[in-house]
Amino acid sequence: MPVANLPDNLQMYYEDDCYADPWRTAETVVLHHGNAKNSALWYEWVPLLARHYRVIRVDARGFGKSTVPAPGYNWSLTGFSNDLLALLDMLDLEKVHLVGETIGGTIGLQFAYEHAERLMSLTTCTSPYKFTGVPTYLEYCNLVKEEGVASWIDRTADNRLEPGKSDPDHHRWYSDQMKQTSQHVVVETLEYLSSVDLTDVLPLIQTPTLVVVGKESAMNTLDRGRVMASLLNDGRLAEIPGGSGYIQHSDPAACVAVWREFLGNLAH
């Protein structure tokens, strides 16, 4: 089991896959999950990417198989960003392509702002950049406090993979993965995130950034798509038709296709 021993008492679990030609030096793609999730949720992306890239999937601090801090940990986007930087240093990765889904994309924005020299590109998938003024996060925080993680997941699962548009077994497995997250981690991260607003940071990000959303998805709010792309210094919007819920999980192949097109355009 690959585990990196990193600063601040973090043992970070990660997956490392590469099936590129061994005589070539493959570029690296890092996949960062969202809140209450883990590296397993990227499973469909790996065979789509690993034939030509080294693919690193992380379990962020507090999630999956990585170290779960005791209650009262000082959560921050900068903290998650520093954890990722420490992993890149440990793996001797000078520059990577970073792909983040939901809050993983938010962490990616912070990383691009603080450590632009370590990125070739950034991609966010159905990711928010502004949480202030949105009561949902504190409402979810209170729900988890009162009823637990499973209740929150069950009440919101249909936003992630919409019923009737997804495999019911996938829907259940996805929810079961999220329900493994410690209650205090979910409560504390939701409480912290309710205070986050990256509006002023986005124009300062120099990294070319692809903003991916599902065109017809209920999760394709203006702030997660068009507004974010317009605020970024070098933002490109990809609204993928036909996908539902979180497009990164409902149609990974389409996401990887627009990502490859994005990288192709950067090369010219």
Protein Blocks (a to p, Z undefined) as FASTA:
>chain_A
ZZdddehhiacddddddfbdfkbccddddddddehiafklmmmmmmmmmmmpccddddde
hiajbccddehiacdfklmmmmmmmmmmmnopabacdddehjlmmmmmmmmmmmmmlpfb
dcdehiafbfghpaklmmmmmmmmmnojklmmmmmmmmmmgghiacfklmmmmmmmmmmp
cfklmmmmmmmmmmgccklmmmmpmbdcdddddfklmklcfklmmmmmmmpmbbcdddde
hiacjfklmmmmlmmmmmmmmmmmmmZZ
